[in-house]
Amino acid sequence: MQLPNHLIGLPIASIGWLLAAILTGWAIRAAPWSALRAAPTRIQLFLVATIFLIGMWSLSATLMPGLTLHFLGVATVTLVIGLELTLIAGLIAAILSALLFGHGLAIAGWTFLLSAALPAAITYGITRASQRFLPPNFFIYLFIGVFLSAVLGALAHGGATAILIMALGLYDSDIIWNNYLRILPLLAFPEGVINGMLMTALALVSPQLVISFDDHHYIDGR
């Protein structure tokens, strides 16, 4: 979401930053730093993922102040570098996006929570559930772990953004429904398609880069 600083009060901004700090603190403690040090390529991948998030979030259309449609790309990042590193990359991307595009740092905590943490958690949960309860099939990985999680992440991001906007008292429910929520599904489907295309290419061309994908498990002998 994109709000100028004067449209968000200090208490709401502080709550967003507090929650962002708690999640990022957990991610920093839980991140596989030893594995990163052992494979410098993973560090480069983390930096590329951060830049990728900033680029995806910049592809936006502002319907009304605070009501912005933009791609997320979080499903791909989560599946490639893992949940913990995605949270860290998401906070960096939220801060840099605020500085680069003049959105205001006050809302950056909520930008991280809604544009990164929430869809990342959805992707992680759906992928883990599909790996545990569904057959190890490449198409299940793509359609459930990638496409479905990306679509649901986009819908959850939009719904949570609408709730926050109403909590701030900027617009009433009718305005948000007619000018934002009704249009949201038009973005959710392309979000799934984009992430699906990216993950298909990565899984087939460079499966070693995708932390959530094992080509021997999903493809060999299937």
C-alpha positions in Angstrom: 0.0 0.0 0.0 1.1 3.6 -0.6 0.1 6.3 1.8 1.8 9.7 2.4 2.9 10.2 6.0 0.3 12.7 6.9 -2.5 10.2 6.3 -1.4 7.8 8.9 -1.3 8.5 12.7 1.6 7.8 14.9 -0.2 5.0 16.9 -1.1 3.0 13.7 2.4 3.5 12.2 4.0 2.4 15.5 1.9 -0.8 15.6 3.0 -1.6 12.0 6.6 -1.0 12.8 6.5 -3.0 16.0 4.9 -6.0 14.3 7.4 -5.7 11.5 10.3 -5.6 13.9 9.1 -8.7 15.8 8.7 -10.7 12.6 12.0 -9.6 11.1 13.7 -10.2 14.4 12.5 -13.8 14.3 13.5 -14.2 10.7 17.0 -12.9 11.4 17.4 -15.5 14.3 16.0 -18.3 12.2 17.6 -17.6 8.9 20.1 -20.2 7.6 23.1 -17.9 7.8 25.6 -20.8 7.8 24.2 -22.2 4.6 24.4 -18.7 3.0 28.1 -18.4 4.0 28.8 -21.8 2.5 27.1 -20.9 -0.8 27.8 -17.2 -1.9 25.4 -17.7 -4.8 22.6 -17.8 -2.2 23.6 -14.3 -1.0 23.5 -13.0 -4.6 20.1 -14.6 -5.0 18.9 -12.8 -1.8 20.0 -9.5 -3.2 18.3 -10.2 -6.6 15.1 -11.2 -4.8 15.1 -7.9 -2.9 15.5 -5.9 -6.1 12.9 -8.1 -7.7 10.3 -7.2 -5.0 11.0 -3.5 -5.4 10.5 -3.8 -9.1 7.3 -5.8 -8.8 5.8 -3.4 -6.3 6.7 -0.4 -8.5 4.3 -1.8 -11.2 1.3 -0.2 -9.6 -1.8 1.7 -10.4 -3.2 4.1 -7.8 -7.0 4.1 -7.9 -7.4 6.5 -5.0 -4.9 7.7 -2.3 -4.0 4.5 -0.4 -5.9 2.2 -2.7 -3.2 0.9 -5.0 -3.1 -2.2 -7.1 0.4 -3.7 -7.7 2.0 -7.1 -8.3 3.6 -8.8 -5.3 6.0 -11.5 -6.6 6.3 -12.8 -3.0 5.3 -16.3 -3.9 8.3 -16.7 -6.2 10.7 -15.2 -3.7 9.4 -17.4 -0.8 9.7 -20.6 -2.8 13.2 -19.6 -4.0 14.9 -18.3 -0.9 12.6 -19.5 1.9 10.3 -17.8 4.4 12.9 -16.3 6.7 15.0 -14.6 4.0 11.8 -13.4 2.3 10.8 -11.6 5.4 14.1 -9.9 5.6 14.1 -9.0 1.9 10.5 -7.8 2.2 11.4 -5.3 5.0 14.4 -4.0 3.0 12.2 -3.7 -0.1 9.5 -1.8 1.9 11.9 0.7 3.2 13.7 1.2 -0.1 10.4 1.5 -1.9 9.3 4.2 0.5 12.5 6.1 0.0 12.7 5.7 -3.8 9.1 6.4 -4.6 8.2 8.9 -1.9 5.5 6.8 -0.2 6.5 7.8 3.3 8.4 5.7 5.9 5.5 5.8 8.4 3.5 3.3 6.4 6.5 1.1 5.5 5.9 -1.2 8.4 2.4 -2.0 7.2 3.7 -2.3 3.6 6.0 -5.0 4.8 3.3 -6.8 6.7 0.7 -6.7 4.0 2.8 -6.9 0.8 5.5 -9.3 2.1 4.8 -11.1 5.4 1.2 -12.0 4.8 1.5 -13.5 1.2 4.8 -15.1 2.2 3.1 -16.9 5.1 0.3 -18.0 2.8 2.7 -19.4 0.2 4.8 -21.2 2.9 1.7 -22.7 4.5 0.1 -23.9 1.3 3.4 -25.3 0.0 4.2 -27.2 3.2 0.7 -28.6 3.3 0.8 -29.7 -0.3 4.1 -31.4 0.2 2.8 -33.2 3.2 -0.6 -34.3 2.1 -0.5 -34.4 -1.7 1.5 -36.6 -4.1 5.0 -35.3 -5.1 3.8 -34.2 -8.6 5.4 -31.4 -10.5 2.0 -30.0 -11.7 0.7 -30.1 -8.1 3.7 -28.1 -7.1 3.1 -25.5 -9.8 -0.7 -25.2 -9.5 -1.1 -25.5 -5.7 2.2 -24.3 -4.3 2.8 -21.6 -6.8 -0.3 -20.5 -8.7 -2.9 -20.9 -5.9 -0.7 -19.5 -3.2 0.1 -16.5 -5.3 -3.6 -15.8 -6.1 -4.6 -16.3 -2.4 -1.7 -14.1 -1.3 -2.8 -11.3 -3.7 -6.4 -11.5 -2.4 -5.3 -11.6 1.2 -3.1 -8.6 0.6 -6.0 -6.6 -0.9 -8.5 -7.6 1.7 -6.1 -6.7 4.6 -5.3 -3.4 2.9 -9.0 -2.6 2.6 -9.5 -3.4 6.3 -6.6 -1.1 7.3 -7.8 1.7 5.1 -11.3 1.5 6.8 -9.6 1.4 10.2 -7.8 4.6 9.4 -11.1 6.1 8.5 -10.0 7.2 5.0 -12.9 5.7 3.1 -16.1 3.9 3.9 -16.9 0.3 2.9 -18.9 1.3 -0.2 -16.1 3.3 -1.7 -13.6 0.6 -1.0 -15.8 -2.1 -2.4 -16.7 -0.3 -5.6 -13.3 1.2 -6.3 -10.9 -1.5 -5.0 -12.2 -4.9 -3.9 -14.3 -5.5 -7.0 -11.3 -4.9 -9.2 -8.9 -7.0 -7.0 -9.6 -10.4 -8.7 -8.5 -8.9 -12.0 -5.0 -8.6 -10.5 -5.0 -11.8 -8.5 -5.2 -14.1 -11.6 -2.2 -12.4 -13.4 -0.3 -12.6 -10.1 -0.7 -16.3 -10.2 0.2 -16.6 -13.8 3.4 -14.5 -13.5 4.6 -16.4 -10.5 3.7 -19.7 -12.2 5.7 -18.8 -15.3 8.7 -17.7 -13.3 8.7 -20.8 -11.1 8.3 -23.1 -14.1 11.3 -21.6 -15.7 13.4 -21.7 -12.6 12.4 -25.3 -11.6 13.2 -26.6 -15.1 16.3 -24.6 -15.9 17.9 -24.0 -12.5 16.2 -26.2 -9.9 19.3 -25.9 -7.6 18.4 -22.3 -7.0 14.9 -23.1 -5.7 15.0 -24.1 -2.0 11.4 -25.5 -2.1 11.9 -27.7 -5.1 13.7 -31.0 -5.5 13.7 -32.2 -9.1 14.5 -35.8 -8.0 11.5 -35.7 -5.8 9.0 -34.1 -8.2 10.2 -35.2 -11.6 12.6 -38.1 -11.7 10.7 -41.4 -12.1 7.3 -39.6 -12.0 
